[in-house]
Amino acid sequence: MANLIVYYSRKGQNYWNGSIVDLAKGNTERVAEYIQKAVGGDLFEIETVREYSRDYMTCIEEAKAELREGARPELKQYPDTIDGYDTIFVGFPNWWGTMPMCVYTFLEHFDLTGKKIVPFCTNEGSGMGRSERELKKICRGAAVASGLSIHGAESAGSEARVAAWVRSHV
């Protein structure tokens, strides 16, 4: 069984326990690396052609506009194929109650029939939001597992929790 760990993560300015801080590594990227360390697999970072603003407050407004528009931001690249993967872990920050729209772009690019989709998200208190429902809508033919929500400010110390959770999904 091969694992693909796909994620979108925000480096730089982030909301963190009530303030804005500058992160060298995004919270979601950190959790994705913990998943890879626990169960193996290939990492793939979703990157948009048009980068979001470095300013956090501007970025969240851009994200809100994309959500309202149902935008599908263009991505820099995709894996050549996902055929060899049985399980696809999908990671993202919770933006406005769901996944960033670039995650939709990625998922809608592929036929996910027969795949197991295992979501994980980082957030500052909003949990998985409606992302699991949204995943079930867009990942037709795939089995969508219950997700893992990690408080972003606690992501650096979440390795044991992530490892225990991920082992129960492979």
Sequence and secondary structure as in RCSB ss.txt:
>XXXX:A:sequence
MANLIVYYSRKGQNYWNGSIVDLAKGNTERVAEYIQKAVGGDLFEIETVREYSRDYMTCIEEAKAELREGARPEL
KQYPDTIDGYDTIFVGFPNWWGTMPMCVYTFLEHFDLTGKKIVPFCTNEGSGMGRSERELKKICRGAAVASGLSI
HGAESAGSEARVAAWVRSHV
>XXXX:A:secstr
  EEEEE    EEEEETTEEEEESS HHHHHHHHHHHHH  EEEE  BSS   SSHHHHHHHHHHHHHHT    B
S   S  TT SEEEEEEE BTTB  HHHHHHHHTS  TT EEEEEEEESS TTTTHHHHHHHHSTTSEE   EEE
EGGGGGG HHHHHHHHHTT 
